[in-house]
């Protein structure tokens, strides 16, 4: 009986956490691109786009987590890692 109650509480907490993360989604973030990217636009001569490994994004909401951020970027392709740096 105690085990079943504990399991129900854990499931309720997981659902609550999932709902909180879902509320952080913005339709513009997950919407498909409206225009095709121009791979050669304003890049220096000899630049190879496939060598680009890092992306900096600022003004991230305080409730956004690394897994959520990684999930958003994974919609554009494989993500090797995600590091969220916060100012204290």
N, C-alpha and C positions, 0 to 999 in steps of 0.2 A: 504494500500500500504506500509506504513512504517512498519507495523507489519510483513508483508510477507518478506520484505527486511531484517529485523532484524533476522527473523527465518532462512533465507538463510545464513546469516553471521554466526549464531550460528552453523548451520550444517557444514559449511565449516571449522570452527575452530575445531569442534569435529572430523571431518575426518582427519584434519592435525595432531591433537594430537594422533589419532589412528595410523596413518602412522608412526609417530615418535616412538611410543612404539613398533610397529611391527619391525622397523629397529633395535631395540635393541635385538631381539631374535637371539640366536645363535643355529644353527641346532643341535649341540651337547647337548644343554641344554634340548631340548624337544624330543630328540630321545629316543626310548625305550631302556631300559637297555640291554646291550649285554651279561651280565652274571648275574646269580642269586645271590643275596646277601647271605652271610653265616651268619645266625643270631648268631651262637655261636663263631664266630672267634674272638680270642684275648680278650674276655670279662672276667672280674674277676668272680671267682666262686660265685654263688648265685645271680648274676646280672639278673634282670628281664627286658628284652628289652621293654616291654610294659610300664614301668615306666619312660622311657626316654621322656622328654617333650620339650626340647629346642635344637636347632641346631644353631651353630655359623658359619657364612660364611663371609670370608674376601675378600678384593679386589673387592668390588662391584663397577661397573662403576657409575660415578656421575649422569648419566641420568636415572638410574634404580629407579623406584618408588616402594613404599610399595605394591600397588595393583599388579604391574607386578611381583614382587618377590613372593607374595602370590599365584598368578596364576601359576607360575612355580612350586612351591612346591606342590600346590594342585593336580598336575598331578601324584603325588606319593601317595596321600591319603588326608584325611581331615586335614585342617589347622585351628587351633583354633584362631590364631592371628599371626601378623607379625609386627615386630618393626625394623625399619631401623635407625641405629645410624650413624650420619655423624660427622667427625672431622671438626671443624670450622677453 
